[in-house]
Amino acid sequence: MTARRTAVSARNLPAPAKEVVESRAPAKRAGIPTPQTSVAEAEVSDASETNSPTPQDAANQIAAAEIPATHAALAAPIAGLDPLRSTRIVAMAPLRGSLESLIRQNTKTNADNLERIENDADLHDRIARGQLVRVPESDALAINGNLPQDRRYCRPWTAAFLTDLSRAHETQFHHSFEVSSAVRTVEYQKHLMRTNGNAAPAVGDIASPHLTGATIDIAKSGLSRREIYWMRDRLNSLQAEGKIDVEEEFRQSCFHITVYKSYIGAGPLHKPTHPVTQPVEDPDTTAVPMDTATPGA
């Protein structure tokens, strides 16, 4: 009897409370589906993070605010566009150089089988044999008057580059730009190192590429901000094609440009192996006097 009462009492007791696990799912709104993240979506999210804007993209966006919107163009390269035939102006940050860039220029000029010019006798011999040609002066291209006559020479493909660039610049802006430095000798570079702390070495893996005759400097003095943006865009495009390397200098206020044989299809195409990273700040580029007697690299 007692056992029966116990069983009946047990059946009448309330069931033990079960642990309730609350769902943290977001509240649903009428007509709006609740978003859910799948593994595939997470992978897409990770991929998008790797495609975040590059330093160059950020620099271009900041620089774009510096010129009127009517002169600004898309910073992204346009496939199939010849940079020397385009009239677009892209706001770009400076094309700053680096130690890696100087090493790269030496490596590439070595690949083009270019020797460094030792002294004046070596220079004059190469001019006589046609290995060096006159910088192509014209209504579109001037040479700094302080540059000695036998220093107004460069490699034939460098001369072709200068002709193309100066004609494109003159077509758009109706005046010339100036070449402030061209070929140098090892002997002169050693002298320059004693008087200019910014001068590149005369020997070694970071020697000045001016010693090969493939390099020229284009003065920024006298160029407007729009012209400097125009120049940066074209030089950057040619650099991306592996035809030149460019460093924008500020102490001497110039574009230091090494041109490779591939510019005229006569040598290996030196495709860059890493992206060019530019700073986000654009220093004042107003015309300033430049000391042509103490050039940099």
KAHU-V960581 format. One record per residue. N is the residue number from 1. OMEGA is omega in degrees with one decimal (999 if undefined). Layout:
{{N/OMEGA} {N/OMEGA}}
This chain:
{{1/179.6} {2/179.6} {3/-179.9} {4/179.2} {5/180.0} {6/179.8} {7/179.8} {8/-179.9} {9/-179.8} {10/179.4} {11/-177.9} {12/179.4} {13/177.0} {14/-179.9} {15/-179.8} {16/-178.0} {17/176.8} {18/179.7} {19/-177.9} {20/177.0} {21/-177.6} {22/175.9} {23/179.5} {24/-178.7} {25/-179.0} {26/-179.7} {27/179.8} {28/173.6} {29/-178.4} {30/175.3} {31/-179.2} {32/-179.1} {33/178.7} {34/-179.7} {35/176.9} {36/-178.5} {37/177.5} {38/177.6} {39/-179.7} {40/179.6} {41/178.6} {42/178.3} {43/177.5} {44/179.6} {45/179.0} {46/-179.4} {47/-179.1} {48/179.2} {49/178.8} {50/179.0} {51/179.7} {52/-177.1} {53/178.2} {54/175.7} {55/178.9} {56/177.5} {57/-179.7} {58/179.8} {59/-179.8} {60/179.8} {61/179.5} {62/-179.6} {63/-177.5} {64/-179.1} {65/-174.3} {66/-180.0} {67/-179.9} {68/-177.4} {69/-179.5} {70/179.9} {71/-178.0} {72/176.8} {73/178.1} {74/-178.6} {75/-178.7} {76/178.2} {77/178.0} {78/-176.7} {79/176.3} {80/-178.0} {81/175.3} {82/-174.7} {83/-178.1} {84/176.3} {85/179.8} {86/176.0} {87/-178.4} {88/175.3} {89/-178.5} {90/176.9} {91/-177.7} {92/174.5} {93/-177.4} {94/178.2} {95/-173.2} {96/177.7} {97/-179.5} {98/175.6} {99/178.9} {100/179.1} {101/-179.8} {102/175.4} {103/-179.5} {104/179.7} {105/177.1} {106/179.3} {107/-176.7} {108/177.1} {109/172.9} {110/177.9} {111/176.1} {112/178.0} {113/179.3} {114/177.6} {115/175.1} {116/-176.1} {117/-167.4} {118/-172.5} {119/-177.0} {120/179.8} {121/177.5} {122/179.3} {123/-177.3} {124/177.4} {125/-179.6} {126/175.6} {127/-179.3} {128/-178.8} {129/175.6} {130/177.1} {131/175.5} {132/-179.5} {133/-178.2} {134/171.6} {135/-169.8} {136/177.0} {137/179.6} {138/174.7} {139/-177.9} {140/-175.0} {141/178.5} {142/175.5} {143/179.4} {144/-174.6} {145/-179.7} {146/-178.5} {147/-179.3} {148/-175.9} {149/-177.3} {150/173.7} {151/-179.6} {152/-178.5} {153/179.9} {154/177.3} {155/-177.8} {156/-179.0} {157/174.7} {158/176.5} {159/178.4} {160/177.1} {161/-179.6} {162/177.9} {163/-179.0} {164/-176.7} {165/-177.4} {166/178.2} {167/179.0} {168/179.3} {169/-179.0} {170/178.2} {171/-176.6} {172/-172.8} {173/171.3} {174/170.0} {175/-173.2} {176/164.1} {177/-170.9} {178/170.1} {179/-175.3} {180/178.6} {181/179.4} {182/-175.5} {183/173.1} {184/176.4} {185/176.2} {186/179.4} {187/-179.8} {188/-178.9} {189/177.2} {190/175.5} {191/-178.8} {192/-179.6} {193/-179.8} {194/-176.0} {195/-176.6} {196/-179.0} {197/-180.0} {198/-176.2} {199/176.6} {200/178.3} {201/178.7} {202/-179.7} {203/175.7} {204/-174.8} {205/179.4} {206/177.0} {207/178.8} {208/177.6} {209/173.7} {210/-175.7} {211/178.2} {212/-176.5} {213/-178.3} {214/-171.5} {215/174.8} {216/173.3} {217/174.6} {218/-177.2} {219/173.3} {220/178.2} {221/179.2} {222/178.4} {223/176.3} {224/178.2} {225/178.1} {226/178.3} {227/179.1} {228/174.9} {229/178.9} {230/-178.4} {231/179.4} {232/-177.8} {233/-177.4} {234/179.4} {235/179.1} {236/179.0} {237/179.0} {238/175.7} {239/178.6} {240/177.7} {241/178.6} {242/-176.2} {243/179.1} {244/163.7} {245/-175.5} {246/172.9} {247/178.8} {248/-178.2} {249/-176.7} {250/177.5} {251/175.5} {252/177.4} {253/-179.4} {254/168.4} {255/177.6} {256/-170.5} {257/172.7} {258/-176.8} {259/-177.8} {260/-179.5} {261/-178.4} {262/178.2} {263/178.2} {264/176.2} {265/-176.3} {266/-177.9} {267/-179.1} {268/177.9} {269/-174.3} {270/179.8} {271/178.6} {272/-178.4} {273/179.0} {274/-179.6} {275/175.4} {276/-178.8} {277/179.7} {278/176.4} {279/-175.9} {280/-178.4} {281/179.3} {282/-179.0} {283/178.7} {284/-176.9} {285/177.0} {286/-175.9} {287/176.4} {288/177.2} {289/178.1} {290/-178.8} {291/-177.1} {292/179.7} {293/-179.6} {294/179.1} {295/-176.9} {296/-174.4} {297/999}}
